[in-house]
Amino acid sequence: MRFTFTHPMHSHPYNPELVTGDGIAAVAAAAEAAGFHGFGFTDHPAPTQRWLEAGGHDAVDPFVAMGYAAARTSTLKLIPNIVVLPYRNPFIVAKSGATLDLLSGGRFVLGVGVGYLKREFTALGVDFDERAELFEEALEVIRGIWTTDDFSYQGRHFTASGITAHPRPVSDPHPPIWIGGNTAAARRRVVAYGDGWCPFAAPAPLAQTARTAPMDVERLADGIDDLRRRFDEAGRDFDGIDITFTNPEGGSPGSADFNADAYLAGLEKLAKIGVTWVQVGLPGDSLAHVLEAIEQFGSSVIAASV
């Protein structure tokens, strides 16, 4: 089992200690020292005040922040959670990702999702109702331009002729692409375009807000079985696919009632159904608290799970 987490800007307003260069560097370095395998940022370039006041959160630019973290670490994977792919031209995403992969020595994983905040789409000038088609065309473009010279593409939304974009990523054949979402459509996209599936825990009310399917560990097991069947039907090898999820057992790392033994038991359950990466939730109330939680999680969970 491998462990990743999203930089803990969980609220609006956020603690400003978390978004200084020194703060981000300290969190990334502490994560690497504690044995974490991945670290990333969310993607909300234009959230509404209404969403923020209803429980949303602020965000930094994920590519810029991951580049900063890459310069202060040497082994930590850089995994955004997640890039809303329809927000951006895929050639720009491919260039940002290739650059980050190159400069980090092959540590970039492109985690992507369709997105669900309609007003954010509007602010960015992107047709919300076209987001699924934009997403799939963008995945085709990114995989193509990362691996092909003199690349041409003719789609409904993107057209290109004879494009060569160097330097290439150093990951072979390209940085892994993890596809977010809880639905059967998300799993279909993993088979067609992806190297990993990153669903998220969602009770029914959250699932409705996020425009996806409800998800818990039981539903996750069914989803993984469905994904394996789809891979078999497509003739793809399922063994190399990564699957991420959160661990509902043991409480929240950094909280007074966190139970490492229960958390470890939960990891065993997740591993049995096929989860390969766990998305760890960490406190965002202060820099000191998150650094303490990282160290404690490393010694009580990561070290014990090796």
N, C-alpha and C positions, 0 to 999 in steps of 0.2 A: 504494500500500500504506500502511495506517495501523498504528500500533503501540500496544499496550496492555500492561499488566502487572498482576499481582496483588501487593499489598503482601507482601513476602517473609517472612512468618511460616511458614517451611517445616518447622519442627521442634517438638518438645516435649522439653525446654523451649525457649522462644524467647529471643532476645536482648532484654532489657527496654528497650534504647534505641529499639527499633522501635515500641513501643506507648505512648510518651509523646505528649502533644499536639504538643510541639515536633518529635518524631521523625517523626510522620505528616505534619505540615506541611512539614518539610524535604524529605521524599521526594516529596510531591506537587509542591511548588514546583520542585524540581530536575527532575522529569519534564517539567513544562510548559516549563521553560527549555531543555531538551534536545531538544524537538520531539516528545515523546510525545503521542499523541492521546487516550489513555484510561488509567484507573487505577481499581483497585477492590480488593475484599476478598472473602474466602471466607465461608462461612456454616456454622458448627458451634456451635450454642448449647448442646449437651449431649453432647459426645463421651465415649466410655468410656475409662477408663484403659488398658484392654487395647488399644484401637485406637491410642491415643497412643503406647504403648510399642512397637507394631508398625510404626511409621513414620508415624503420623498427625501432626497439628499442631493447635496452639491457634488461636483466632480471636477477633477482636473483633466486635461487632455491625456488620454491613456498612452499615446505613443511618445509624447514628450516626457511624461513621468517615467515610463518604463526605460527610456533611454538614460535618464538620470540614474535610475536604480541600477541599470546594467553597468554603468561606469564605476559603481561602488561595490560590486559583487563579482564573483567569478564562476559560480556554479548554478545559481538560482535561475530557474526557467522564468521567462517573462510571459505571463498568461493573462491577457485582459479578460475581464468578466462583466460584460462582453462588449466587443465592438458592434455597434448597430450598423450593419453593412449597408443598408439602403441609404443611409445619410450621406455617403461619400462615393465619389467616382472610384471604381475598382482599380483603375490604373494608379491612382494616388495611394490607395490602401496598399497595393502591391509594392509600390516604391517605398512607402514608410516601413512596411514589414520586412522587405528585403534589406533595407538599410539597418534596421534594428537587429536582424538576424546576423548580418555581416559583422557589425561592430561588437556584438555580444559573443561572437564565436559560436553561433548556431544555437542560441538559447531561446529563440522566439517561438511561441505557439499562438496561432491566430484563432482566438475564440470569437465566434460571430453569432449574431442573432438577427431576427427579422425586425424586432422593435414593436412597441405597442402604444407609445404616447403620441396620440394624434396631433396635439397642438405643437409638439416638438417637430414632427414632420412638416407641419404647415410653416413654422418659423424658418425651417431650413429649405423651403421650396421644393419639398419632395412629396409626390402624390402618395398619400397613405394607402389608398386602395390598390396601388401598384407594387406595394412593398415586397410581396412574395415573388413576383416576377423579377423585380430589381435584384432581390437577394440571390436568386438562382443564376441569373445572368452574370452577376458580379463574381460569384464563385467560379464560374466557367472562365471568366476573364483572368482572375487572379491565378488560378492553377495554370492557365495557358501562358501568361506572360512570365511567370516564374520559371518555366521549363522550356520555352520555345523562343528561338530567334525568328525574326521576320514573321511575327505573329499577326494574324488577321482574324477579325471576329465580326460577324454580322448578326446582331440581335435586334430586338424591338427597341431597347433603350440605349445600347452601346454599339458603336460601329468603329472599327479600326482596321487599318490596312498596312501591313508590312512593318509592324512595330517591334523594335528590339530594345529592351530595357536592361542595361547592365549598370553596376555590378549585380550579379545574381545573388540570391541567398546562398549561404554556405551549407545549410541543411540539405540533405539529399533524400529524395529528389526535390523537396521544398519543405518549408516549415509545416509542421502538422496543422491541420485545420480542424478545430473542434466546433461542432454545430450545436447551438443552444435551442431549447424548446422542449416541451413535454408531449407534443402531439405526434400522431403517426406521420404527419407530413414532415416533421423534423427528423424522424428516424429514416424516412425515405430519402431525405437530403443527405443524411450521413452516408447511406449506401452509395449514393450517386457522386458525392463530392468530398466526403469527410474522412478524417482519421480519428475522430472521437465524438462522443455524444455527451453534452453537459446539460441535462435536465436540472430543475431546481425544485426543492420542496415547496408545495403550494396547496394549502387547503382551498376549498371551493371558492370563498370570497376573493382571495388573492389571485387564483387562477382566472376568475372572471375579469378582474381588473387588468391583469397582464395578458389577457386574450389568449390563454393557453389552456391545457388540460390540467385538472387536479393531479397532484403527485405526492405520494408518500412511499415508504419503503416497499410496501406490498405492491403498489401499482408500478413501482420501479422494476421489481422482479419480472412482472408481466411484460413491461416495456423492453427489458433486456432480452427476454425470450423472443419477443417479436422482432427485435433488431437482429438477433442471431439468425432467425428464420429468413429474414430478408437478405442477409449476407449470403446465406447458403443458396438461395434462389438466384442471386446475382453472380454466383461463382467467385465471391470475394472471401479472403481469409479473415475470419472474425478475430483470430487470436491477437493480432496486432492493434486492435482498436482499444482506445482508452475511454473509460466512462467515469464521469465525476458525479459526486453527490455530497450532500451534507450528512453528518451523523447525528441522529436525533437523541442518542443515548448519552447520559452522563452530564447533561447541562452545558452551559456556555463556558469555554475556557476564559479564565480571568475572573470569573464570578466566585463568590465565597462558597457556594455549594457545588462547585465543579467536582465531579467524581471520576477520576482517571480510570479506575477499574471498570466502571460501567461504560465509559467511553471506549475502552479497549474491547470490551465485549461487543459493543455496537459495531466496531470496525470488523470484527470477525464475521458478523452477520452480513455486512455489506460486501466483504470480500467473497463470501460464498455465492452471492448472486451475480458477481462479476464486476463490481466497482473496483477501479484501479487507482483513482485519485479521490481524496476527500477535500472538499472545500470547507475550511475551518473558519468559524466566526470568531472574531476577536473584538475586544472592547475599543471604543473610539472616544471615550470621555477625556483622555489625556494621553500624551506621549509616554509619560512614565508608566501608566497602567498597561498600555499595549506592549511596551517593551518587557515589562514584568511577566505579562501573560504569555508572550512568545517564549521567554526563557523557561517558564514553568511547564508549558506544553511540550517543549522540546525534551525536558528531562523526564517528565512523567508519562508521556504518550509516545513521542517519536522514538526515543531511545528504547522504550519497552516493546515497541512493535517491530524492531529490526530483526 
